[in-house]
Amino acid sequence: MKRLPEDFRINVLLPGAVWLLASALIGRAAVARMGTDTITVILFAVITLVVFVIPMAVYMEYRGKIEECVSRHKPKRTLPAEDCRRTDKGTEIAVQPPILPQDFPDALKGGKTLALLDALRREGFLNDEYRPCKGCNATQMAFIADCIAAICNISYRWKTFGNYWRLPNLRQLLGAKDRRGSKMEKEDIIIDILKKAAEADGEICGTNAYRRWLKSVQG
């Protein structure tokens, strides 16, 4: 049996279960003084359903925007030495690009690919070996792999990124995300990072592959 993506379990199933319980408690409180009969049971079910469905429908519709807004207003923390490093705007400390590890895939050694990977490293999505940072979920990595492969014309994207990142189910995670039809956490932030890195590099922004990708993410 396939496991549900991590961000779906955390951002949909968990809040849904908690709100269902809260809705049941609200419904129970609403009929607490009524007798125990069929009408009371039906009224309890209706109240619980209404209280549960309407807020959840609004949450599912605007979940991507809500999570993006929360992430933007979340205070930035100082990462420990073993975690990923980030250079914020306004600082004068230049972070040197990392030395590529021995098992770094040849397919990712192109200048355009490294420029995009390094932009994601500076923003805390990848570590110094261009592997996923702590706190970045597998669905985000699947989206990143797909975007970079589309921009840089990388063949066998799932095998290349999946083996190096030790994430074998990237294709399935991205497919699950697309079927849900809603944006994942930090999707717009990732797109913005890749756009800025590409537009700063004439060898990337002038290609048809980049223009096709940009059109696809802009909808």
PLY file of the C-alpha trace (Angstrom):
ply
format ascii 1.0
element vertex 219
property float x
property float y
property float z
element edge 218
property int vertex1
property int vertex2
end_header
0.00 0.00 0.00
1.44 3.36 -1.05
2.12 5.90 1.68
0.60 9.33 1.37
3.06 12.19 0.75
4.43 13.74 3.94
3.15 17.25 3.25
-0.36 15.87 2.53
-0.45 14.01 5.84
0.82 16.99 7.81
-1.04 19.80 6.04
-4.35 18.08 5.17
-5.05 14.88 7.13
-3.86 16.12 10.52
-5.72 19.48 10.47
-8.76 17.70 8.99
-8.86 15.15 11.81
-8.44 17.84 14.48
-11.15 20.03 12.96
-13.52 17.04 12.60
-13.15 16.39 16.33
-13.71 20.07 17.09
-16.79 20.09 14.82
-18.21 17.08 16.66
-17.71 18.82 19.99
-19.44 21.96 18.68
-22.33 19.87 17.38
-22.61 18.05 20.70
-22.67 21.34 22.60
-25.39 22.69 20.28
-27.78 19.81 21.06
-26.72 19.21 24.67
-30.02 20.41 26.13
-32.21 18.50 23.70
-33.60 15.04 24.26
-32.07 11.91 22.83
-34.20 11.16 19.80
-33.90 10.85 16.04
-34.31 14.59 15.41
-31.54 15.38 17.88
-29.19 12.90 16.20
-29.95 14.30 12.74
-29.49 17.87 13.98
-26.18 16.90 15.59
-24.97 15.33 12.34
-26.03 18.34 10.27
-24.36 20.86 12.59
-21.16 18.80 12.73
-21.09 18.42 8.94
-21.67 22.13 8.26
-19.11 23.27 10.83
-16.56 20.81 9.41
-17.11 21.14 5.65
-17.28 24.91 5.13
-13.99 25.87 6.89
-12.20 22.84 5.39
-13.40 23.77 1.90
-12.06 27.30 2.35
-8.78 25.92 3.75
-8.29 23.50 0.83
-9.06 26.23 -1.69
-6.59 28.72 -0.26
-4.14 26.34 1.46
-1.23 27.22 -0.79
-1.66 30.96 -0.23
-2.13 30.51 3.52
1.04 28.40 3.88
3.04 30.76 1.68
1.89 33.76 3.75
2.76 31.98 7.00
6.19 30.96 5.74
6.96 34.51 4.62
6.03 35.99 8.01
7.75 33.27 10.03
10.80 34.72 11.81
14.09 33.63 10.35
16.18 31.44 12.62
19.91 31.04 12.86
20.77 27.62 11.52
23.23 25.41 13.42
26.57 24.59 11.88
25.50 21.17 10.65
22.34 22.51 9.03
22.11 24.48 5.80
23.53 27.98 5.59
21.88 30.97 4.00
23.18 34.40 3.04
20.46 37.00 3.61
20.17 40.18 1.60
22.11 42.99 3.14
24.84 40.84 4.64
28.37 41.20 3.39
29.45 37.62 4.08
29.99 35.78 0.81
29.40 32.02 0.96
31.75 30.17 -1.34
30.28 27.50 -3.66
30.89 24.02 -2.24
33.31 21.47 -3.68
31.35 18.79 -5.50
31.38 15.37 -3.79
32.81 12.36 -5.60
29.39 10.83 -6.23
27.93 14.00 -7.73
26.17 13.01 -11.00
27.85 14.01 -14.27
24.43 15.00 -15.63
24.24 17.79 -13.03
27.72 19.25 -13.58
26.68 21.68 -16.31
27.10 25.38 -15.59
23.38 26.14 -15.90
22.40 23.31 -13.58
24.99 24.27 -10.97
23.82 27.90 -11.07
20.27 26.83 -10.18
21.39 24.33 -7.55
23.63 26.93 -5.93
20.78 29.45 -5.78
18.70 26.86 -3.92
21.66 26.13 -1.63
21.99 29.81 -0.72
18.29 29.95 0.13
18.46 26.93 2.44
16.79 24.25 0.32
20.01 22.32 -0.41
23.11 21.72 1.69
26.76 22.09 0.71
26.62 18.83 -1.24
23.49 19.99 -3.09
21.40 17.45 -1.21
18.09 18.24 0.55
18.33 20.29 3.73
16.65 19.40 6.98
13.06 20.58 6.92
12.61 20.24 3.15
10.15 17.49 2.31
10.38 15.01 -0.56
7.54 16.61 -2.55
9.45 19.89 -2.64
12.52 18.00 -3.85
10.48 16.31 -6.58
9.23 19.70 -7.75
12.77 21.14 -7.70
14.14 18.18 -9.67
11.41 18.50 -12.28
11.95 22.26 -12.67
15.73 22.05 -13.01
15.48 19.14 -15.43
12.99 21.07 -17.57
15.12 24.24 -17.62
18.42 22.46 -18.27
17.16 19.60 -20.48
18.36 16.88 -18.11
17.54 13.34 -19.23
16.54 10.60 -16.77
15.69 13.25 -14.19
14.08 10.91 -11.66
16.94 8.43 -11.68
19.59 11.18 -11.61
18.12 13.22 -8.76
16.53 10.26 -6.98
19.78 8.30 -6.70
21.85 11.27 -5.61
19.29 12.55 -3.12
18.40 9.00 -2.00
14.72 9.68 -2.76
13.48 6.86 -5.00
9.83 7.97 -5.33
10.16 11.51 -6.70
8.03 10.80 -9.79
5.17 9.43 -7.68
5.29 12.36 -5.25
5.11 14.93 -8.04
2.26 13.00 -9.65
0.34 13.00 -6.36
0.88 16.76 -6.04
-0.38 17.37 -9.58
-3.47 15.22 -8.97
-4.34 17.24 -5.87
-4.24 20.37 -7.97
-3.18 22.61 -5.10
0.14 24.30 -4.52
2.53 22.76 -2.05
4.28 24.61 0.74
6.89 27.12 -0.56
6.14 26.33 -4.22
6.02 30.01 -5.21
9.22 30.67 -3.26
11.05 27.90 -5.15
9.79 29.23 -8.49
10.91 32.73 -7.57
14.41 31.51 -6.61
14.81 29.66 -9.90
13.48 32.62 -11.90
15.91 35.06 -10.28
18.86 32.70 -10.80
17.90 32.09 -14.43
17.33 35.75 -15.24
20.75 36.58 -13.80
22.35 34.10 -16.20
22.07 34.89 -19.90
22.83 31.30 -20.86
19.67 30.16 -19.04
17.07 32.88 -19.58
17.71 33.01 -23.32
16.84 29.36 -23.95
13.59 27.94 -25.25
13.63 25.38 -22.43
13.55 28.14 -19.81
10.76 29.99 -21.61
8.69 26.78 -21.81
9.23 26.11 -18.10
8.36 29.69 -17.18
5.14 29.48 -19.17
4.21 26.18 -17.51
4.67 27.45 -13.93
2.85 30.70 -14.65
-0.17 28.69 -15.81
0 1
1 2
2 3
3 4
4 5
5 6
6 7
7 8
8 9
9 10
10 11
11 12
12 13
13 14
14 15
15 16
16 17
17 18
18 19
19 20
20 21
21 22
22 23
23 24
24 25
25 26
26 27
27 28
28 29
29 30
30 31
31 32
32 33
33 34
34 35
35 36
36 37
37 38
38 39
39 40
40 41
41 42
42 43
43 44
44 45
45 46
46 47
47 48
48 49
49 50
50 51
51 52
52 53
53 54
54 55
55 56
56 57
57 58
58 59
59 60
60 61
61 62
62 63
63 64
64 65
65 66
66 67
67 68
68 69
69 70
70 71
71 72
72 73
73 74
74 75
75 76
76 77
77 78
78 79
79 80
80 81
81 82
82 83
83 84
84 85
85 86
86 87
87 88
88 89
89 90
90 91
91 92
92 93
93 94
94 95
95 96
96 97
97 98
98 99
99 100
100 101
101 102
102 103
103 104
104 105
105 106
106 107
107 108
108 109
109 110
110 111
111 112
112 113
113 114
114 115
115 116
116 117
117 118
118 119
119 120
120 121
121 122
122 123
123 124
124 125
125 126
126 127
127 128
128 129
129 130
130 131
131 132
132 133
133 134
134 135
135 136
136 137
137 138
138 139
139 140
140 141
141 142
142 143
143 144
144 145
145 146
146 147
147 148
148 149
149 150
150 151
151 152
152 153
153 154
154 155
155 156
156 157
157 158
158 159
159 160
160 161
161 162
162 163
163 164
164 165
165 166
166 167
167 168
168 169
169 170
170 171
171 172
172 173
173 174
174 175
175 176
176 177
177 178
178 179
179 180
180 181
181 182
182 183
183 184
184 185
185 186
186 187
187 188
188 189
189 190
190 191
191 192
192 193
193 194
194 195
195 196
196 197
197 198
198 199
199 200
200 201
201 202
202 203
203 204
204 205
205 206
206 207
207 208
208 209
209 210
210 211
211 212
212 213
213 214
214 215
215 216
216 217
217 218
